[in-house]
Amino acid sequence: MGTRTESRCFHVTTTRKEIVVPTSSNLIPLPEKKVISLSNLDLLLPPVDINVCFFYKKPLYNVTNDALKTALAEALVFYYVLAGEVVANPMTGEPEILCNNGGVEVVEAVADVELRELNLHDPYQSIAKFVPMKNHGVFAIQVTELKCGSLVVGCTFDHRIADAYSMNMFLLSWAEISRSDLPISYLPSFKRSLLNPRQPLIIDSSIDQMYMPVTSLPLPQETTNPDNILTSRIYYIKAEAIQELQTLAGNGKRTKLESFSGLLWKLVAKHAATTTDSKLLNSKLGIVVDGRKKLMEQESNTYFGNVLSVPFGEQRINDLTYKPVSWVADEVHKVLESSVTKDHFLNLIDWIETRRPVPVLSRIYGTGSEDGPAFVVSSGKSFPVTRIDFGWGSPVFGSYYLPLGSRTGYVMTMPSPVVDNSAGDWLVYLHLAKGQLKFIEQEASHVFKPIDNDYLRI
């Protein structure tokens, strides 16, 4: 059994700030200044920032941040939207990207803590201190050297500009340029016409059940119960536990994500049944679905932007609590079945067009306090954590991270970064109510293991 790392108070001190702008070579000219509109699917996202962070053991040789910044300047020639800024369209007021080569702020810092002293299980005690506040543009980076010589690279990006798939493309390209591993694997496409609405528009009423204008959003309710406050924790799940879940969920007829989501939905409902009058309540589960392969042919693996939908299912808490995991996993499968289609995304794009310029969002984010618990699951199975090697080795740990302030629970599954992870362990980022997390740890400690330094071999 691994030992949980105790949190230790430490300080991060900024030593330098610099704006890194795209730098062209003889072969690749600097992109011209231009405006790129947001696609209808980009417009689904509110103006929120998302973080991603990578932790590295002390390099075997001296590393300078200048090499990292030089590689960043070259990467921004290809990924020029990240060196721009979001501005309001003068006619519609809607956001759009001004690609002006304004650059990316890079913060350099030092921390008086060693890698092995960090409490990575609690991201607010660790990751939160290594990701930058974004004061400029759409993207920011922080490079922090720890007391032991280990390095942390943290990034903050505007979710309206990129989803996790797009950010993964950029991170891989930046790492490849840093290692001089050229040509880069992904040349990004910003062709927004791939996501244009149809003419004439085709409206499917099913989208009304899933999405709503933000003007219909209920006011946020203040909670006085500390157990209802959302917070984050990171766990690892052994490959054998995931396989057992698949067996429970129907002898392998459900995917790993469906099986895992079924268990988690059941646990969240079970917790609600112990704390509320569950006979009156339902619970919602959303699944983030990527539409690239459905909507695009040649450019499905290089399109940079948001191509996401968040369909959800709703079930009675009593059913989720008392019926078997296989039944719950079947309900998760139904949520996905209705939305992993080309028609779903085409219908969604057309529906958004009819609502513009009023912003819209998935109804799962509009859950009020009188509703039952709701959360969204996102699969980060393509998160290339072990490949984000800037020339000094792979990270020992990496994770996406949600800043405080979200109103709805969020869960992301990611591959484990441990060296011999051929078995298929997962890291799972849970952003849920404190009471839910406590309950999950009690009820499913055989599945959810708090991430610790023994497991990561730090």
PyMOL commands that set and color helices and strands:
alter all, ss='L'
color gray80, all
select helices_A, chain A and resi 42-44+65-78+80-83+115-117+123-125+127-129+164-178+192-195+206-210+214-216+226-228+239-248+256-275+278-280+292-295+317-322+325-337+342-355+363-366+385-387+421-423+434-443+453-456
alter helices_A, ss='H'
color red, helices_A
select strands_A, chain A and resi 12-20+34-37+49-56+85-88+95-99+104-111+139-146+151-158+211-213+230-237+282-287+289-290+308-309+312-316+360-362+374-379+397-401+409-415+426-433+449-450
alter strands_A, ss='S'
color yellow, strands_A
deselect
rebuild
show_as cartoon
